[in-house]
Amino acid sequence: MTASGRGIFRSAAFGFTITAAFVSYQLLSDPQFLIGRNSGLMLAFIILCPPSLLSIPLIDVEVGTNSFYILWIVIGMLNAALYAGIRVLLSKRLQRHL
């Protein structure tokens, strides 16, 4: 794998990791427990994972079901593709200027 290929893969892995952290935070900060959700942190996750907005129309998906995990795997893949695409665009733009 070339250096640019590794960079693209790392960016995609980073995007997927952000989604995994978002899902983990949602699971650990269930409103029924003592740990409430911090609105600032939720906003940061939404900014770092724009595909997560796709989950808003699907509010009826219950946490812990197969549908929930499939939904967030798809969102994770979309976020990974977004981060990889941004990396490709940035690297092409930098090559043009050099």
C-alpha positions as CSV (number, residue, x, y, z in Angstrom):
1,M,0.0,0.0,0.0
2,T,1.3,3.4,-0.9
3,A,1.8,6.2,1.6
4,S,-1.3,8.0,0.3
5,G,-3.3,4.8,0.5
6,R,-2.3,4.4,4.1
7,G,-3.3,8.0,4.8
8,I,-6.7,7.5,3.2
9,F,-7.2,4.3,5.2
10,R,-6.2,6.0,8.4
11,S,-8.7,8.8,7.7
12,A,-11.4,6.3,7.0
13,A,-10.6,4.4,10.2
14,F,-10.6,7.6,12.2
15,G,-14.1,8.5,10.8
16,F,-15.4,5.0,11.8
17,T,-13.8,5.4,15.2
18,I,-15.6,8.7,15.8
19,T,-18.9,6.9,15.0
20,A,-18.1,4.1,17.4
21,A,-17.3,6.6,20.1
22,F,-20.6,8.3,19.5
23,V,-22.5,5.0,19.8
24,S,-20.6,4.0,22.9
25,Y,-21.4,7.4,24.5
26,Q,-25.1,7.0,23.6
27,L,-25.2,3.5,25.2
28,L,-23.3,4.6,28.3
29,S,-25.2,7.8,28.9
30,D,-28.7,6.3,28.8
31,P,-31.1,9.0,30.2
32,Q,-32.7,6.4,32.5
33,F,-29.4,6.1,34.4
34,L,-27.6,8.7,36.6
35,I,-25.3,9.7,33.8
36,G,-27.1,12.2,31.7
37,R,-26.1,13.3,28.2
38,N,-24.0,16.4,27.9
39,S,-25.5,18.5,25.1
40,G,-22.2,20.1,24.2
41,L,-20.6,16.7,23.7
42,M,-23.6,15.5,21.7
43,L,-23.2,18.6,19.4
44,A,-19.5,17.9,19.0
45,F,-20.3,14.3,17.9
46,I,-22.9,15.5,15.4
47,I,-20.4,17.9,13.9
48,L,-17.7,15.2,13.7
49,C,-20.2,12.6,12.4
50,P,-22.6,14.4,10.0
51,P,-24.1,11.1,8.8
52,S,-25.5,10.6,12.3
53,L,-28.2,13.0,11.3
54,L,-29.7,10.2,9.3
55,S,-30.7,8.5,12.6
56,I,-33.1,11.3,13.5
57,P,-36.0,10.2,11.2
58,L,-35.5,6.6,12.6
59,I,-36.2,7.5,16.2
60,D,-38.4,4.4,16.6
61,V,-35.3,2.1,16.4
62,E,-34.7,0.9,19.9
63,V,-31.2,0.9,21.5
64,G,-29.7,-2.6,21.6
65,T,-31.7,-4.1,18.8
66,N,-30.3,-5.5,15.6
67,S,-31.8,-2.6,13.7
68,F,-29.9,-0.1,15.9
69,Y,-26.6,-1.8,15.3
70,I,-27.1,-2.1,11.6
71,L,-28.1,1.6,11.4
72,W,-25.0,2.7,13.2
73,I,-22.7,0.4,11.1
74,V,-24.1,2.0,8.0
75,I,-23.6,5.5,9.5
76,G,-20.1,4.5,10.5
77,M,-19.3,3.4,7.0
78,L,-20.7,6.7,5.6
79,N,-18.6,8.7,8.0
80,A,-15.5,6.6,7.1
81,A,-16.2,7.3,3.4
82,L,-16.7,11.0,4.2
83,Y,-13.3,11.2,6.0
84,A,-11.5,9.3,3.3
85,G,-13.1,11.5,0.6
86,I,-12.0,14.6,2.4
87,R,-8.4,13.2,2.7
88,V,-8.4,12.5,-1.1
89,L,-9.6,16.0,-1.9
90,L,-7.1,17.6,0.4
91,S,-4.2,15.5,-0.9
92,K,-5.1,16.3,-4.5
93,R,-5.4,20.0,-3.8
94,L,-2.0,20.0,-2.0
95,Q,-0.3,18.2,-4.9
96,R,-1.7,20.8,-7.3
97,H,-0.1,23.6,-5.3
98,L,3.3,21.9,-5.1
